[in-house]
Amino acid sequence: MNYQKILETIYSQIKEGENQGATATYIPELSKVDPEKFGVNLTTVNNQSFGVGDTRDKFSIQSIAKVLTLCLAYQLRGESIWKRLGYEPSGTAFNSLVQLESDQGIPRNPLINAGALVICDILMSALGDAREEFLQFVRDIAGNASISYSEHIVESEKSAGFVNIALCNYIKSFGNIHNDCDDVLDFYFKMCSIELTCEELSQTFLFLANGGRKTLPSKPLLTPSQVKRTNAIMQTCGLYDESGDFAFRVGLPGKSGVGGGIVAVYPGHYCIAVWSPKLNKKGNSYRGMKFLEEFTTLTEMSIF
């Protein structure tokens, strides 16, 4: 499979086409990003890397980081995490308050905002310094000690994070947040602020294509059962209420973020990361969705 040629061919086609949508203006720092940025990187399980476009420009991964907090919580607490959140698609917006009342403060899954807040709370109870230890976890997976939180983005998110503040306090009213809400929210905003390049992102998530093992050096991060379930949650819940459409069109476990990134894994083969800041009405990258659909169609490589 000539991945480089395929990436370049699809990239050129999409780059020449329209670029619909808008950047996430409700987070002030994200509204400043050049909307025409567009990068793609693919890393195979034998550590070959292929890229095109703005593949080495850093961007805020935002909700993509929710998968990483889930993995750390899963690693530390095992199946007990499912006592405090579910693993079903929500069918509503990623920041919806609606379901929490009927579900008595139990978020539908860990990849919507409410679920990620509960995961942050779990990590804060499990670790001495969740902010620092989570960051070290990401650095270790990525093999990159320079990865850090962006304080500019943290402050920008805090200035506009009213719905997340409401979510956290509402969940706490049901007893499903155990730590101080301000501390949980601070960790949540920091987690979302991590900046990676497409190249770094595809390398970081490669363990989910490699049976839960980091490739260089080889190191187990999740059990085979845990990585199966994490990928299943990405498949069914990773693109919010557009997850079904993503499964239909792309056919890979994936996770998006409102910074314009999407990461997807083909178990046993590769991890691919796409970044284009303009979002569609569901909050997912317009060009990113198109690129991944064309890629799995052309290569005939999906899980289905």
C-alpha positions as CSV (number, residue, x, y, z in Angstrom):
1,M,0.0,0.0,0.0
2,N,1.6,3.3,-1.1
3,Y,0.2,5.4,1.7
4,Q,2.2,8.5,0.8
5,K,0.8,8.7,-2.7
6,I,-2.8,8.0,-1.5
7,L,-2.5,10.7,1.2
8,E,-1.2,13.2,-1.4
9,T,-3.9,12.4,-4.0
10,I,-6.8,12.7,-1.6
11,Y,-5.3,15.8,0.1
12,S,-5.0,17.6,-3.3
13,Q,-8.6,16.8,-4.2
14,I,-10.0,18.1,-0.9
15,K,-7.7,21.1,-0.8
16,E,-9.0,22.2,-4.2
17,G,-12.6,21.9,-3.1
18,E,-14.8,24.0,-0.8
19,N,-13.9,24.4,2.9
20,Q,-17.3,24.8,4.6
21,G,-18.1,25.5,8.3
22,A,-16.5,27.7,10.9
23,T,-13.9,27.6,13.6
24,A,-15.0,27.2,17.2
25,T,-15.6,30.8,17.9
26,Y,-17.1,30.2,21.3
27,I,-13.6,29.4,22.6
28,P,-11.8,32.8,21.9
29,E,-8.3,31.3,21.3
30,L,-9.6,28.8,18.8
31,S,-11.2,31.5,16.7
32,K,-7.7,32.9,16.0
33,V,-6.5,29.8,14.2
34,D,-6.0,30.0,10.4
35,P,-9.1,28.3,9.0
36,E,-7.2,27.1,5.9
37,K,-4.7,25.0,7.9
38,F,-5.0,21.4,6.8
39,G,-2.7,18.5,7.7
40,V,-2.8,14.7,7.7
41,N,-0.4,12.1,9.2
42,L,-0.6,8.3,9.3
43,T,1.6,6.1,11.4
44,T,1.7,2.3,10.9
45,V,2.1,-0.3,13.7
46,N,5.6,-0.9,12.4
47,N,6.3,2.8,13.0
48,Q,6.4,4.0,9.4
49,S,5.1,7.6,9.2
50,F,3.5,9.4,6.2
51,G,2.3,12.9,6.1
52,V,1.0,15.7,3.9
53,G,0.2,19.4,4.5
54,D,0.4,21.1,7.8
55,T,1.3,17.9,9.6
56,R,3.8,19.4,12.0
57,D,1.8,22.5,13.1
58,K,0.6,22.2,16.7
59,F,-3.1,22.5,17.4
60,S,-5.4,22.1,20.4
61,I,-6.6,18.5,20.5
62,Q,-9.5,19.4,22.8
63,S,-11.9,16.5,23.3
64,I,-9.6,14.0,21.6
65,A,-7.8,14.1,25.0
66,K,-10.9,12.5,26.6
67,V,-9.8,9.1,25.1
68,L,-6.5,9.5,26.9
69,T,-8.0,10.3,30.3
70,L,-10.4,7.3,29.8
71,C,-7.4,5.1,29.1
72,L,-5.5,6.2,32.2
73,A,-8.7,5.8,34.4
74,Y,-9.3,2.4,32.9
75,Q,-5.7,1.4,33.5
76,L,-5.9,2.5,37.2
77,R,-9.4,1.5,38.1
78,G,-10.5,-1.2,35.7
79,E,-14.1,-2.1,35.2
80,S,-15.2,-0.2,38.3
81,I,-15.3,3.0,36.2
82,W,-18.5,1.8,34.6
83,K,-20.4,2.1,37.9
84,R,-20.2,5.9,37.4
85,L,-20.8,6.3,33.7
86,G,-22.2,4.4,30.7
87,Y,-20.9,3.4,27.3
88,E,-23.9,4.1,25.1
89,P,-24.2,6.8,22.4
90,S,-25.9,9.9,23.8
91,G,-27.8,11.0,20.7
92,T,-27.5,14.6,21.9
93,A,-24.9,17.4,21.7
94,F,-21.6,16.8,23.5
95,N,-22.4,19.5,26.1
96,S,-26.0,18.6,26.7
97,L,-27.6,18.8,30.2
98,V,-30.8,17.1,29.1
99,Q,-30.0,13.4,29.8
100,L,-28.4,13.9,33.2
101,E,-31.7,14.5,35.0
102,S,-33.4,11.3,33.7
103,D,-30.2,9.3,34.1
104,Q,-29.7,10.7,37.7
105,G,-26.2,12.2,37.1
106,I,-24.7,9.2,35.3
107,P,-23.3,10.4,31.9
108,R,-24.1,8.2,28.9
109,N,-20.5,7.7,27.9
110,P,-17.0,9.0,28.8
111,L,-16.5,11.0,25.5
112,I,-19.2,13.6,26.0
113,N,-18.3,16.5,28.3
114,A,-20.3,15.2,31.3
115,G,-18.6,11.8,31.1
116,A,-15.1,13.3,30.7
117,L,-15.8,15.4,33.9
118,V,-16.6,12.2,35.8
119,I,-13.4,10.6,34.4
120,C,-11.4,13.6,35.6
121,D,-12.9,13.2,39.0
122,I,-12.0,9.5,39.1
123,L,-8.4,10.4,38.2
124,M,-8.2,13.1,40.9
125,S,-9.3,10.6,43.5
126,A,-6.8,8.0,42.2
127,L,-3.7,10.1,41.8
128,G,-1.8,12.4,44.0
129,D,-1.5,15.1,41.3
130,A,-3.8,14.2,38.5
131,R,-2.8,17.2,36.3
132,E,0.9,16.4,36.4
133,E,0.5,12.6,36.3
134,F,-1.9,12.7,33.4
135,L,0.5,14.9,31.4
136,Q,3.3,12.5,32.2
137,F,1.1,9.6,30.9
138,V,0.6,11.4,27.6
139,R,4.3,12.3,27.3
140,D,5.2,8.7,27.9
141,I,2.7,7.3,25.3
142,A,3.9,9.9,22.7
143,G,7.6,9.5,23.6
144,N,7.7,13.3,23.8
145,A,8.7,15.1,27.0
146,S,7.9,18.5,25.5
147,I,4.1,18.0,25.4
148,S,2.4,20.4,27.7
149,Y,-0.8,22.3,28.6
150,S,-1.5,25.6,26.9
151,E,-2.3,28.2,29.6
152,H,-3.7,30.6,26.9
153,I,-6.3,28.0,25.9
154,V,-7.0,27.1,29.5
155,E,-7.9,30.7,30.3
156,S,-9.8,31.1,27.1
157,E,-11.9,28.0,27.9
158,K,-12.5,29.1,31.5
159,S,-13.8,32.5,30.3
160,A,-16.4,30.7,28.1
161,G,-17.0,27.5,30.0
162,F,-20.4,28.2,31.5
163,V,-22.1,25.0,30.3
164,N,-19.2,22.8,31.5
165,I,-19.4,24.5,34.9
166,A,-23.1,23.8,35.0
167,L,-22.6,20.2,34.0
168,C,-20.0,19.6,36.7
169,N,-22.2,21.1,39.5
170,Y,-25.3,19.3,38.3
171,I,-23.5,15.9,38.3
172,K,-22.2,16.8,41.8
173,S,-25.8,17.4,43.0
174,F,-26.4,13.6,42.2
175,G,-23.2,12.7,44.2
176,N,-21.3,11.5,41.1
177,I,-18.5,14.2,41.4
178,H,-16.5,13.6,44.6
179,N,-13.9,16.3,44.4
180,D,-14.3,20.1,44.5
181,C,-15.9,21.2,41.2
182,D,-13.5,24.1,40.6
183,D,-10.6,21.6,40.8
184,V,-12.3,19.1,38.5
185,L,-13.0,21.8,36.0
186,D,-9.5,23.1,36.1
187,F,-8.2,19.6,35.3
188,Y,-10.8,19.2,32.6
189,F,-9.9,22.5,30.9
190,K,-6.1,21.7,31.1
191,M,-6.7,18.3,29.6
192,C,-8.5,19.8,26.7
193,S,-5.8,22.4,26.1
194,I,-3.0,19.9,25.1
195,E,-1.5,20.8,21.8
196,L,-0.1,18.2,19.4
197,T,0.8,18.0,15.7
198,C,-0.9,15.5,13.4
199,E,2.3,13.6,13.4
200,E,2.4,13.5,17.2
201,L,-1.3,12.7,17.5
202,S,-1.0,9.7,15.2
203,Q,2.0,8.4,17.1
204,T,0.3,9.0,20.5
205,F,-2.9,7.0,19.6
206,L,-1.0,4.2,17.8
207,F,-1.3,1.9,20.9
208,L,-5.0,1.6,20.2
209,A,-4.2,0.1,16.8
210,N,-1.5,-2.1,18.4
211,G,-3.6,-4.2,20.9
212,G,-3.0,-1.7,23.7
213,R,0.8,-1.8,23.5
214,K,3.1,1.2,23.0
215,T,5.4,0.3,20.1
216,L,8.7,2.1,20.9
217,P,9.7,0.8,23.3
218,S,7.1,-2.0,23.5
219,K,5.0,-1.6,26.6
220,P,1.5,-2.7,27.6
221,L,-0.9,0.2,28.4
222,L,-4.2,-1.5,28.3
223,T,-5.3,-5.2,28.4
224,P,-6.7,-6.6,25.1
225,S,-10.2,-6.4,26.6
226,Q,-9.8,-2.8,27.6
227,V,-8.4,-1.7,24.2
228,K,-11.3,-3.5,22.5
229,R,-13.8,-1.6,24.6
230,T,-12.1,1.7,24.2
231,N,-12.1,1.3,20.4
232,A,-15.7,0.3,20.6
233,I,-16.6,3.5,22.5
234,M,-14.7,5.6,20.0
235,Q,-16.6,3.9,17.2
236,T,-20.0,4.5,18.7
237,C,-19.5,7.7,20.6
238,G,-16.3,9.4,19.4
239,L,-17.9,12.0,17.1
240,Y,-20.8,13.0,19.4
241,D,-24.2,12.8,17.7
242,E,-22.5,12.3,14.3
243,S,-20.8,9.0,15.4
244,G,-23.3,6.9,13.4
245,D,-22.6,9.0,10.3
246,F,-18.8,8.6,10.8
247,A,-19.2,4.8,11.2
248,F,-21.3,4.7,8.1
249,R,-18.9,6.8,6.0
250,V,-15.5,6.1,7.4
251,G,-15.8,2.8,9.3
252,L,-13.0,3.3,11.9
253,P,-13.0,4.0,15.6
254,G,-12.3,7.7,15.9
255,K,-12.4,10.8,18.1
256,S,-12.8,14.4,17.2
257,G,-12.2,17.7,18.9
258,V,-13.5,21.2,18.3
259,G,-9.9,22.3,17.6
260,G,-10.5,20.7,14.2
261,G,-8.6,17.4,14.8
262,I,-9.9,13.9,14.2
263,V,-7.9,10.8,15.0
264,A,-8.9,7.3,13.8
265,V,-7.4,3.8,14.2
266,Y,-7.5,0.7,12.1
267,P,-6.6,-2.1,14.6
268,G,-3.6,-4.1,13.5
269,H,-2.6,-1.6,10.9
270,Y,-2.4,2.2,11.5
271,C,-3.5,5.4,13.3
272,I,-4.3,8.4,11.2
273,A,-4.8,12.0,12.3
274,V,-6.4,14.8,10.3
275,W,-6.6,18.5,11.2
276,S,-8.6,21.2,9.6
277,P,-10.1,23.9,11.9
278,K,-13.4,24.6,10.2
279,L,-16.2,22.6,11.8
280,N,-19.5,21.4,10.5
281,K,-22.8,21.9,12.4
282,K,-22.1,18.9,14.6
283,G,-18.7,20.3,15.8
284,N,-16.5,18.0,13.6
285,S,-13.9,19.0,11.1
286,Y,-15.5,19.4,7.7
287,R,-12.4,18.5,5.7
288,G,-11.3,15.9,8.2
289,M,-14.6,14.0,7.8
290,K,-14.3,14.2,4.0
291,F,-10.7,13.1,4.0
292,L,-11.2,10.0,6.1
293,E,-14.2,8.9,4.1
294,E,-12.2,9.2,0.9
295,F,-9.2,7.4,2.5
296,T,-11.0,4.3,3.7
297,T,-13.1,4.2,0.5
298,L,-9.9,4.3,-1.7
299,T,-7.8,1.9,0.4
300,E,-10.8,-0.4,1.1
301,M,-9.4,-0.6,4.7
302,S,-12.0,-0.3,7.4
303,I,-13.2,-2.5,10.2
304,F,-16.3,-3.5,8.3
